[in-house]
Amino acid sequence: MRNNQKLNKMEQLKSYFDANKAQFLEELKALVSIPSVSADPAFKEDVARTAEFVREKLVEAGCEKVEICPTAGHPIVYGEKMIDDSLPTILVYGHYDVQPPDPLELWESGPFDPIVKKTALHPEGALFARGACDDKGQMYMHVKAFQGMVKHGQLPCNVKFMIEGEEEVGSENLGTFIKENQEKLSADVCLISDTSMIANDVPSITTGLRGLSYVEVEVTGPNRDLHSGVYGGAVANPINVLSKMIASLQDENNHITIPNFYDDVVVVSAEERKAMNEAPFDLDAYQKDLDIEAVQGEKGYTSLERTSIRPTLDVNGMWGGYIGEGAKTVLPSKAFAKISMRLVPNQDPETITALFVKHFERIAPASVKVKVTPHHGGDPVVTPTDSIEYKAAAKAYEATFGKNPIPQRSGGSIPIVALFEQLLGVKTVLMGFGLNSDAIHSPNEHFGLFNYYKGIETIPYFYKYYAEMKK
């Protein structure tokens, strides 16, 4: 009888969620319509307005203590509901800031004018807007799930929310905030939805994240822009030089050529690689989705391995000289590039950054000057699959998807996962509901309505099973 009562309670909760789908969608539309671009100071007021929106919704959802906490940058929204000190505490982390929407001309609709459209992968519709999936939509699932549990008296754990506004610029002030508020943020587990799953009919749980080293390089030639006819061929062109330097960072096998770069890379066993490649992956569909004729990457590894267990080096942006309309025969004074390196377990971002700086300065010809500016970074992390939190998450997905989720390493980076373990001593469970095809960080970012609602439905099961397993 007791188990039936619990089941009935969960069914009641689902009925509540189903009855409020339209309202939950309208609230998410309002959230993503605010251009909270943390990287651009022009949007500072919008970022602050988004923090206030999140604060208001946490209060409405049932948090009893909610505050906007200032930092040296953008604020952090904190909220909690402590129902019993003897119960476990879940710390929910998310972020309300978003990537810049550029290039605007590639958006089919306004990046901050949310619209629902049906697609082949999302026959029920998907919400198109910057931040729809990363991370406003996934973060807001937790607010709505929490609201339902509170409203129906089904909250089995204490809950703390920490929603920041600087994740897309490296969480520069989060470490300081955590160090100064360790008691406030103390918890048994951290719960994050800022990752993806394999497919809507193939649920998966992220068990590993790559780290990150991000740098900006500047190459300077002459002290001013020159006439390419008068000086061309006699003076170094910084764009040409930079192009050659970047090209030399990888060999013909797409292996990174920076000395000692691979020294600390953990070699994954043949057994684990075999298991990893048993995950559903359609190469033809992958290429078709991206409109490419072939994949490319480090020789000797599959696409699944290249995006999870191997480090990478990519140019994220490159500029210099004249890029306006028409022609201008200029030999530019400067050239720039932004370069990111994704790291795997045991690689230290500070060490990798130092290796890059040393190598890049060494390979620069005497005809130019080189400046390397490190930006944000983060440690790689692997989460255990035999922990209580992972088992609770797996049972939650099984309850709502009807099948066991597949453990899968992700190619992305969430630097704060390692930070939580270092400063708070807690493990993290990564319950993502997006898809890799959701175009996060790109034009036409979107989040399936199925995924949004399924996340809201699944999260309470994690609370339920986690509380039971912690007894």
C-alpha positions in Angstrom: 0.0 0.0 0.0 2.8 2.4 0.9 4.5 2.0 -2.5 1.2 2.5 -4.3 0.7 5.7 -2.3 4.2 6.9 -3.4 3.4 6.0 -7.0 0.1 7.9 -6.8 1.9 10.9 -5.5 4.3 10.9 -8.4 1.4 10.5 -10.8 -0.3 13.5 -9.1 2.8 15.5 -9.6 3.0 14.6 -13.3 -0.6 15.6 -13.7 0.2 19.0 -12.2 3.2 19.4 -14.6 1.0 18.4 -17.6 -1.7 20.8 -16.6 0.8 23.7 -16.4 2.9 23.1 -19.5 1.6 26.2 -21.3 2.4 28.4 -18.2 5.8 26.9 -17.8 6.6 27.6 -21.5 5.4 31.2 -21.2 7.7 31.8 -18.2 10.6 30.3 -20.1 9.9 32.5 -23.1 10.0 35.6 -20.8 13.3 34.4 -19.3 15.0 33.9 -22.7 13.7 37.1 -24.1 16.1 39.0 -21.7 19.5 39.4 -23.4 21.7 38.4 -20.5 25.0 38.4 -22.4 27.7 38.4 -19.7 30.6 38.9 -22.1 29.4 42.3 -23.3 29.3 45.3 -20.8 26.5 46.8 -23.0 24.2 44.1 -21.6 25.0 44.7 -17.9 21.6 46.0 -17.0 19.9 43.1 -18.8 22.1 40.6 -16.9 21.0 42.3 -13.6 17.3 42.2 -14.8 17.6 38.4 -15.5 19.0 37.9 -12.0 15.9 39.7 -10.6 13.7 37.5 -12.7 15.3 34.3 -11.4 15.0 35.7 -7.8 11.3 36.3 -8.2 10.6 32.9 -9.7 12.5 31.2 -6.8 10.3 33.0 -4.3 7.2 32.1 -6.3 8.3 28.5 -6.4 8.6 28.2 -2.6 12.1 29.1 -1.6 12.1 30.7 1.9 15.3 32.5 1.7 16.3 34.1 -1.6 18.9 36.8 -2.3 20.8 38.4 -5.1 24.5 38.2 -4.1 26.8 40.8 -5.6 30.2 39.8 -6.9 33.0 41.7 -8.5 31.2 40.9 -11.8 27.6 39.8 -12.3 25.5 38.7 -9.4 24.7 35.2 -8.1 21.2 34.3 -7.2 20.9 32.1 -4.1 17.8 30.5 -2.7 17.1 27.7 -0.2 14.4 25.7 1.4 15.5 23.8 4.5 12.8 21.4 5.7 14.8 19.1 8.1 18.4 19.2 9.1 18.4 15.4 9.2 17.6 15.1 5.5 20.1 15.3 2.7 20.7 18.6 1.0 20.8 19.0 -2.8 22.7 22.0 -4.2 21.3 23.0 -7.6 23.7 24.9 -9.8 22.8 26.6 -13.1 23.6 29.8 -14.9 21.3 32.6 -16.3 23.9 34.3 -18.6 24.2 33.4 -22.3 26.6 33.5 -25.1 26.6 36.5 -27.5 24.1 35.9 -30.3 26.5 36.8 -33.2 26.4 36.3 -36.1 22.9 37.8 -36.1 22.3 37.4 -39.8 22.3 33.6 -39.5 19.4 33.5 -37.1 16.1 32.5 -38.7 14.3 34.5 -36.0 15.4 37.0 -33.4 17.8 35.5 -30.8 15.8 37.2 -28.0 12.4 36.9 -29.7 11.5 33.3 -28.6 9.5 31.3 -31.0 8.3 27.7 -31.0 8.8 25.7 -34.3 8.5 22.1 -35.2 11.5 20.3 -36.5 12.3 16.7 -37.6 14.0 16.0 -34.3 11.3 17.9 -32.3 7.9 17.1 -33.8 6.3 18.5 -30.6 8.1 21.8 -31.2 11.3 23.4 -30.0 11.8 26.9 -28.4 14.3 28.9 -30.5 16.2 31.6 -28.7 19.6 32.3 -27.3 19.9 30.5 -23.9 16.9 28.2 -24.6 19.0 25.2 -23.9 22.2 26.7 -22.5 21.4 27.1 -19.8 18.1 29.0 -19.1 15.8 26.2 -20.2 17.7 23.5 -18.4 18.2 25.6 -15.3 14.5 26.6 -15.2 13.4 22.9 -15.3 14.7 22.7 -11.7 12.7 25.7 -10.6 9.5 24.3 -11.9 10.2 20.8 -10.6 10.9 22.3 -7.2 7.7 24.3 -7.4 5.7 21.2 -8.0 7.3 19.3 -5.2 6.7 22.1 -2.7 3.1 22.7 -3.8 2.2 19.1 -3.4 4.2 18.5 -0.2 6.6 16.1 -1.9 9.9 17.7 -1.3 12.0 14.9 0.3 15.3 16.8 0.6 16.6 20.2 1.6 17.3 22.3 -1.5 19.8 25.1 -2.2 19.9 27.0 -5.5 23.0 28.8 -6.8 22.4 30.4 -10.2 25.3 32.4 -11.5 25.6 35.0 -14.2 29.2 34.5 -15.4 29.5 30.9 -16.6 29.9 31.9 -20.2 32.9 34.1 -19.3 34.6 31.5 -17.1 32.8 31.9 -13.8 35.5 34.3 -12.8 34.0 35.2 -9.4 32.4 32.0 -8.5 35.4 30.5 -6.7 35.7 33.5 -4.4 31.9 33.4 -3.7 32.1 29.7 -2.8 35.2 30.2 -0.5 33.4 33.0 1.3 30.1 31.0 1.7 31.1 27.5 2.3 28.8 27.0 5.2 25.8 28.5 3.3 26.5 26.3 0.3 27.2 23.1 2.3 25.4 20.1 0.7 25.5 16.4 0.1 25.4 16.5 -3.7 25.4 19.1 -6.5 22.8 18.7 -9.2 23.5 20.3 -12.6 21.6 20.3 -15.9 23.9 21.9 -18.4 24.8 18.9 -20.5 23.1 16.8 -23.2 21.8 13.3 -23.7 22.3 11.0 -26.8 18.7 11.2 -28.1 15.2 11.7 -27.0 14.7 7.9 -27.0 18.3 7.2 -25.7 18.7 8.8 -22.4 22.2 9.2 -21.0 24.0 10.7 -18.1 27.3 12.7 -18.5 30.1 11.1 -16.5 33.0 13.1 -17.7 33.9 16.6 -18.8 36.9 17.9 -20.5 38.9 20.8 -19.0 39.7 24.0 -20.8 42.6 26.4 -21.5 41.6 29.5 -23.4 44.1 32.1 -24.7 44.1 35.1 -27.0 47.1 35.7 -29.2 48.3 39.0 -30.8 50.9 39.2 -33.5 52.4 42.6 -34.4 54.5 43.4 -37.4 55.1 47.0 -38.5 54.1 49.9 -36.3 51.2 50.9 -38.6 49.1 49.5 -41.4 51.1 49.7 -44.7 50.4 49.9 -48.4 50.6 46.3 -49.6 52.0 47.4 -52.9 54.8 49.6 -51.5 55.8 47.3 -48.6 54.4 43.8 -49.6 57.1 41.2 -49.9 59.6 43.1 -47.8 57.7 43.4 -44.5 56.1 40.5 -42.5 52.3 40.4 -42.8 51.1 39.5 -39.3 48.0 37.7 -40.7 50.2 35.5 -42.9 52.6 34.8 -40.0 49.8 34.0 -37.6 48.2 31.7 -40.1 51.4 29.7 -40.5 52.0 29.6 -36.7 48.5 28.3 -36.0 48.8 25.7 -38.9 52.0 24.4 -37.3 50.2 23.6 -34.0 48.8 20.4 -35.5 50.6 17.8 -37.7 49.2 15.8 -40.7 47.6 13.4 -38.2 45.8 16.3 -36.3 48.1 15.6 -33.4 49.0 18.7 -31.3 52.6 19.6 -31.8 53.2 21.6 -28.6 56.1 19.9 -26.7 55.0 18.0 -23.6 51.3 18.7 -24.3 50.3 15.0 -24.0 52.6 14.2 -21.0 49.8 13.9 -18.5 47.0 12.6 -20.7 45.3 9.5 -19.2 45.4 6.6 -21.6 41.9 5.0 -21.7 41.9 1.2 -21.8 40.9 -0.7 -24.9 38.0 -2.2 -22.9 36.6 1.3 -22.0 37.1 2.5 -25.5 35.2 -0.5 -26.8 32.3 0.2 -24.4 32.3 3.9 -25.3 31.9 3.1 -29.0 28.9 0.8 -28.3 26.8 3.9 -27.6 24.4 4.7 -30.5 26.1 6.9 -33.1 25.1 7.3 -36.7 28.0 8.8 -38.6 26.0 9.5 -41.7 23.3 11.3 -39.8 26.0 13.2 -37.9 27.6 14.4 -41.2 24.2 15.2 -42.7 23.2 17.3 -39.7 26.3 19.3 -40.0 26.3 19.4 -43.8 29.8 18.0 -44.1 31.2 15.3 -46.4 33.6 13.8 -43.9 34.7 14.0 -40.3 38.2 15.0 -39.3 40.2 14.6 -36.2 43.2 12.9 -34.5 44.2 9.8 -36.3 43.5 6.5 -34.6 40.4 7.6 -32.8 36.7 7.5 -33.5 34.4 10.6 -33.5 33.1 9.6 -30.1 36.6 9.3 -28.7 37.8 12.5 -30.3 35.1 14.5 -28.6 35.4 13.0 -25.1 38.7 11.3 -24.2 41.2 13.2 -26.4 42.4 16.8 -26.0 41.9 19.3 -28.8 43.1 22.7 -30.0 40.8 24.9 -32.0 40.8 28.5 -33.3 37.6 30.1 -32.1 38.1 33.4 -33.9 40.7 35.2 -36.0 40.9 38.7 -37.3 43.1 41.5 -38.6 43.4 43.9 -41.5 40.6 45.2 -43.6 37.3 43.2 -43.6 34.9 45.9 -44.8 33.1 46.2 -48.1 35.1 46.4 -51.3 38.9 46.2 -51.4 41.7 47.9 -49.5 45.2 46.9 -50.3 46.6 47.0 -46.8 49.4 45.2 -45.1 48.1 45.1 -41.5 50.0 46.0 -38.4 48.4 43.4 -36.2 46.6 40.0 -36.3 44.6 38.3 -33.5 43.2 34.9 -32.7 41.3 33.3 -29.9 42.3 29.7 -29.2 40.8 27.1 -27.0 42.3 23.7 -25.9 40.0 21.1 -24.4 41.8 19.0 -21.9 41.3 15.4 -20.5 41.9 13.9 -17.1 45.3 14.7 -15.5 45.9 17.7 -17.7 46.3 20.9 -15.7 44.9 24.0 -17.4 47.6 26.3 -16.0 50.4 23.9 -17.1 48.9 23.6 -20.6 48.6 27.4 -20.9 52.2 27.8 -19.9 53.3 25.2 -22.4 51.3 27.0 -25.1 52.8 30.4 -24.3 56.3 29.1 -24.3 55.8 27.3 -27.6 54.0 30.1 -29.4 56.6 32.6 -28.5 59.4 30.2 -29.6 58.0 29.6 -33.0 57.4 33.3 -33.8 59.8 34.6 -36.5 62.0 37.6 -35.6 59.9 39.7 -38.0 57.0 40.0 -35.6 56.3 40.4 -31.9 53.9 38.0 -30.1 51.7 38.5 -27.1 49.7 35.7 -25.5 46.9 36.6 -23.0 45.4 33.7 -21.0 41.7 33.8 -20.4 39.6 31.4 -18.4 40.2 27.7 -17.9 39.0 24.7 -16.0 40.0 21.3 -14.8 38.7 18.1 -16.5 36.6 15.8 -14.4 35.3 12.2 -14.3 32.3 11.4 -12.1 31.8 7.9 -10.6 29.0 5.6 -11.8 28.8 3.6 -8.6 27.8 6.5 -6.3 24.4 7.0 -4.7 23.8 10.2 -6.7 24.5 8.5 -10.0 22.3 5.5 -9.1 19.5 7.8 -8.1 19.8 9.7 -11.4 19.8 6.5 -13.4 16.6 5.3 -11.6 15.0 8.7 -12.3 15.7 8.5 -16.0 14.4 4.9 -16.1 11.2 6.0 -14.3 10.3 8.6 -17.0 12.0 7.3 -20.1 11.3 3.6 -19.5 14.9 2.5 -20.1 18.3 2.7 -18.4 20.4 5.7 -19.3 23.8 5.2 -20.9 26.9 6.7 -19.1 28.7 9.0 -21.5 31.6 11.4 -21.3 31.1 14.8 -22.8 33.4 16.9 -24.8 32.3 20.2 -23.1 33.6 21.9 -20.0 32.0 22.9 -16.8 34.9 24.1 -14.7 32.8 24.5 -11.5 32.3 20.7 -11.2 35.9 20.3 -10.1 35.6 23.5 -8.0 32.6 22.1 -6.1 34.6 19.0 -5.2 37.7 21.0 -4.2 35.9 23.7 -2.1 32.7 22.0 -0.9 33.8 18.3 -0.9 30.7 17.3 -2.9 30.3 15.2 -5.9 28.2 16.3 -8.9 25.6 14.5 -10.9 25.1 15.8 -14.4 21.5 15.3 -15.5 21.3 17.0 -18.9 18.2 16.9 -21.2 19.4 18.8 -24.2 20.7 17.4 -27.5 24.0 18.0 -29.2 22.0 19.2 -32.2 20.4 22.1 -30.2 22.9 24.6 -31.6 24.1 26.0 -28.3 26.6 28.8 -28.8 25.4 29.0 -32.4 22.7 30.8 -34.3 19.3 29.2 -34.0 19.9 27.7 -30.6 16.8 25.8 -29.5 15.4 23.4 -26.8 12.8 20.8 -27.5 9.6 21.1 -25.6 9.7 17.3 -25.0 13.1 17.8 -23.4 12.0 20.7 -21.3 8.9 19.0 -19.9 10.7 15.6 -19.6 13.3 17.3 -17.4 10.7 18.8 -15.2 9.1 15.4 -14.8 12.3 13.5 -14.2 14.0 15.8 -11.6 11.5 15.0 -8.7 12.3 11.3 -9.2 16.0 12.0 -8.5 15.0 13.8 -5.3 12.8 10.8 -4.3 15.4 8.1 -5.0 18.3 10.1 -3.6 16.5 10.7 -0.3 15.6 7.0 -0.1 19.2 5.8 -0.8 20.7 8.2 1.7 18.6 6.8 4.6 
